[in-house]
Amino acid sequence: MIRYVIAVDVDGVLADFVGGLAEGVRPYDIELSPEDVTTWDLRKCLRNDQYHAAECIMHFPGFASSLKPYDGAVELLAALRAIPGARVVALTAPLTRSQTWMGERMRWLAGMGFDPHDV
């Protein structure tokens, strides 16, 4: 019997989204650091050049599936799933303008042990 639903955000908790963006924009001679990203709305925290490069990278096939999990993310999920009566769900937002984001995100989450009904 499920007694608890534990919702875990994906980007910034399980997946190193900002690190992936920083790596992705580097070939365009654009620097991006974790300190630059202060809100989920990238338009509000990045310079125009950073934002436009990040937008391109997020829509690029392979980006979502290439994000690295944070150290300890797998162990965190295992510990949460071991709580009696707990159902662990992943919270993520669709990038609706991308043709590849959600398919890649779902495969990434499956690799972390999530059933599609838990996303």
One Martini backbone bead per residue (centre of mass of N, CA, C, O) as a GRO file, in nm:
protein
  119
    1MET     BB    1   0.096   0.037   0.023
    2ILE     BB    2   0.052   0.368  -0.034
    3ARG     BB    3   0.167   0.647   0.181
    4TYR     BB    4   0.391   0.777  -0.011
    5VAL     BB    5   0.490   1.067  -0.199
    6ILE     BB    6   0.796   1.115  -0.375
    7ALA     BB    7   0.924   1.409  -0.508
    8VAL     BB    8   1.166   1.440  -0.777
    9ASP     BB    9   1.372   1.631  -0.913
   10VAL     BB   10   1.582   1.639  -1.182
   11ASP     BB   11   1.693   1.914  -1.226
   12GLY     BB   12   1.950   1.959  -0.983
   13VAL     BB   13   1.930   1.654  -0.849
   14LEU     BB   14   1.993   1.423  -1.066
   15ALA     BB   15   2.062   1.625  -1.299
   16ASP     BB   16   2.319   1.800  -1.484
   17PHE     BB   17   2.204   2.053  -1.653
   18VAL     BB   18   2.411   2.287  -1.634
   19GLY     BB   19   2.657   2.123  -1.717
   20GLY     BB   20   2.543   2.054  -1.998
   21LEU     BB   21   2.519   2.342  -2.097
   22ALA     BB   22   2.811   2.433  -2.058
   23GLU     BB   23   2.925   2.221  -2.252
   24GLY     BB   24   2.746   2.298  -2.506
   25VAL     BB   25   2.845   2.618  -2.529
   26ARG     BB   26   3.157   2.621  -2.550
   27PRO     BB   27   3.199   2.600  -2.872
   28TYR     BB   28   3.067   2.915  -2.874
   29ASP     BB   29   3.220   3.094  -2.665
   30ILE     BB   30   3.044   3.023  -2.399
   31GLU     BB   31   2.993   3.106  -2.072
   32LEU     BB   32   2.886   2.873  -1.807
   33SER     BB   33   2.750   2.867  -1.479
   34PRO     BB   34   2.588   2.781  -1.196
   35GLU     BB   35   2.571   3.086  -1.098
   36ASP     BB   36   2.390   3.184  -1.347
   37VAL     BB   37   2.169   2.982  -1.233
   38THR     BB   38   1.875   3.112  -1.044
   39THR     BB   39   1.653   2.990  -1.244
   40TRP     BB   40   1.438   2.824  -1.452
   41ASP     BB   41   1.432   3.100  -1.603
   42LEU     BB   42   1.668   3.175  -1.828
   43ARG     BB   43   1.584   3.466  -1.918
   44LYS     BB   44   1.635   3.589  -1.613
   45CYS     BB   45   1.969   3.492  -1.586
   46LEU     BB   46   2.064   3.538  -1.879
   47ARG     BB   47   2.221   3.623  -2.128
   48ASN     BB   48   2.149   3.634  -2.451
   49ASP     BB   49   2.378   3.445  -2.552
   50GLN     BB   50   2.327   3.221  -2.346
   51TYR     BB   51   2.029   3.165  -2.403
   52HIS     BB   52   2.044   3.094  -2.708
   53ALA     BB   53   2.242   2.862  -2.675
   54ALA     BB   54   2.074   2.695  -2.477
   55GLU     BB   55   1.829   2.654  -2.658
   56CYS     BB   56   1.977   2.495  -2.876
   57ILE     BB   57   2.085   2.264  -2.697
   58MET     BB   58   1.809   2.155  -2.581
   59HIS     BB   59   1.715   2.075  -2.894
   60PHE     BB   60   1.933   1.878  -2.923
   61PRO     BB   61   2.009   1.585  -3.013
   62GLY     BB   62   2.115   1.422  -2.701
   63PHE     BB   63   2.101   1.603  -2.452
   64ALA     BB   64   1.915   1.460  -2.242
   65SER     BB   65   2.082   1.183  -2.253
   66SER     BB   66   2.372   1.328  -2.158
   67LEU     BB   67   2.310   1.362  -1.879
   68LYS     BB   68   2.443   1.372  -1.569
   69PRO     BB   69   2.456   1.226  -1.285
   70TYR     BB   70   2.476   1.269  -0.975
   71ASP     BB   71   2.634   1.212  -0.713
   72GLY     BB   72   2.413   0.985  -0.543
   73ALA     BB   73   2.141   0.946  -0.701
   74VAL     BB   74   2.105   0.640  -0.694
   75GLU     BB   75   2.116   0.615  -0.384
   76LEU     BB   76   1.879   0.796  -0.320
   77LEU     BB   77   1.662   0.633  -0.467
   78ALA     BB   78   1.703   0.373  -0.308
   79ALA     BB   79   1.632   0.492  -0.030
   80LEU     BB   80   1.346   0.590  -0.101
   81ARG     BB   81   1.238   0.308  -0.207
   82ALA     BB   82   1.286   0.170   0.090
   83ILE     BB   83   1.044   0.302   0.190
   84PRO     BB   84   0.776   0.222   0.339
   85GLY     BB   85   0.515   0.317   0.120
   86ALA     BB   86   0.681   0.427  -0.121
   87ARG     BB   87   0.656   0.667  -0.388
   88VAL     BB   88   0.860   0.747  -0.663
   89VAL     BB   89   0.882   1.058  -0.833
   90ALA     BB   90   0.922   1.247  -1.128
   91LEU     BB   91   1.018   1.583  -1.200
   92THR     BB   92   0.918   1.729  -1.517
   93ALA     BB   93   0.958   1.924  -1.802
   94PRO     BB   94   0.850   1.997  -2.099
   95LEU     BB   95   0.996   2.038  -2.428
   96THR     BB   96   0.780   2.115  -2.673
   97ARG     BB   97   0.987   2.225  -2.907
   98SER     BB   98   1.100   1.939  -2.887
   99GLN     BB   99   1.146   1.628  -3.055
  100THR     BB  100   1.348   1.473  -2.818
  101TRP     BB  101   1.326   1.522  -2.512
  102MET     BB  102   1.111   1.316  -2.392
  103GLY     BB  103   1.232   1.054  -2.491
  104GLU     BB  104   1.506   1.095  -2.353
  105ARG     BB  105   1.403   1.142  -2.066
  106MET     BB  106   1.261   0.866  -2.033
  107ARG     BB  107   1.517   0.695  -2.074
  108TRP     BB  108   1.679   0.816  -1.844
  109LEU     BB  109   1.473   0.741  -1.620
  110ALA     BB  110   1.477   0.436  -1.669
  111GLY     BB  111   1.784   0.419  -1.585
  112MET     BB  112   1.674   0.515  -1.282
  113GLY     BB  113   1.392   0.332  -1.238
  114PHE     BB  114   1.155   0.455  -1.401
  115ASP     BB  115   0.836   0.462  -1.455
  116PRO     BB  116   0.621   0.623  -1.659
  117HIS     BB  117   0.405   0.659  -1.413
  118ASP     BB  118   0.660   0.822  -1.244
  119VAL     BB  119   0.651   1.113  -1.434
   0.00000   0.00000   0.00000
